[in-house]
Amino acid sequence: TPTMGATPIIATANTMPILVPKWGIYTPSEQRQYCETIGNVDPLIADLIPKQSLSLVVGDSGIGKSALLYQGGLCVAAGIPFLGHPTSQGSVLYLDFENGVGQVNDLIERLTRYLGLSQIPETLSLWNYNNAPPNWKAEDLPAMVKDLKASWVIIDSLSAYAPDIEEKTKIVTEVFQKFRTIARENQATITASHHIRKPSNGYKESSPALEEDPHGWLLEARGARGLSNASDVRIGIDRPQRISNSEAALVLAGFARISGDIPLTYLSRILSESDDKPIGYKELTGVDMLWNDVQTTTYHILPTTFRFKEAKAIYKRGGQATSDFLDKCINLGIMRKDGPGEYRKVEVAD
């Protein structure tokens, strides 16, 4: 035990070979080398979910969390972007406690077509409570993850997997510690879906909107507050309240313990042309984010390069209104200013 005035022990290159196996102590360079060895430097989903993390996706029942998570699972299994975010390809284990097997099969087939995949990736493993072995128990999860060598484990939903987790903070701690052990021993990432508290006693009127206060909104998750606080990443999904636009079906926002806020994202629900059934989600970007039919039309009419006077004439508004519109386009990344009074439209990739 160190004493006052004692010479501190400094880990050097000579001492590290002893300390690593004994205590798991690394220098920063050795820790990075270790992460590179296990492939844990790049995130699982860029700007959303880091590798070997514990994340919580919170939203109301029936809002579309499962469809969004299945889309994420397919994207990671196939190694393709999810809502525009690059992914690290890996095996995915989806544990579904809430949806029927037939529903899931139909959903996955539609998502596969929407994502442009020739077939459902074999690296997506599906477990459904409705046809699970009769002796299955939550304690079997570590062995399942180990057998499958799963990179991403999705649990839908957390309260169905651990029915008592909303009752006591102690149970939250126990379940999350087991999750972290699974993540550590298998270099796996674990994501669980969870529900928002049901409206009661004026809750709906007093609760903040996800678009305005993600931190406050996520505190409305069911159960003890520690349930949300104990996760590394917290992502909220809700219907838009700040804007009324038929294109925006969902809004996504949240924050991560280390990297900070997850930017506000509006999602469009893509429907099948044959039967109008939902087939997937797409991030709304660029011109879609103008939320104004007049401004959208004006943007499309404007030539590639133009001057302020020309924009004012096409927009048919005053100077300040035109300036505000052009600034809005610049902030959305769909326009840039080339010089005094000179503007250029910018192509935005889908």
Salt bridges, closest charged atoms under 4 A:
GLU36 OE2 - ARG32 NE 3.33
ASP60 OD1 - LYS198 NZ 3.32
GLU98 OE2 - HIS195 NE2 3.21
ASP106 OD2 - ARG110 NE 3.00
ASP140 OD1 - LYS137 NZ 3.35
GLU166 OE2 - ARG222 NH2 2.90
GLU220 OE1 - ARG197 NH1 2.77
ASP232 OD2 - ARG180 NH1 3.03
ASP232 OD1 - ARG257 NH1 2.92
ASP261 OD1 - HIS215 NE2 3.10
ASP338 OD1 - ARG336 NE 2.83
ASP338 OD2 - ARG344 NE 3.02
GLU342 OE2 - ARG307 NH1 3.02
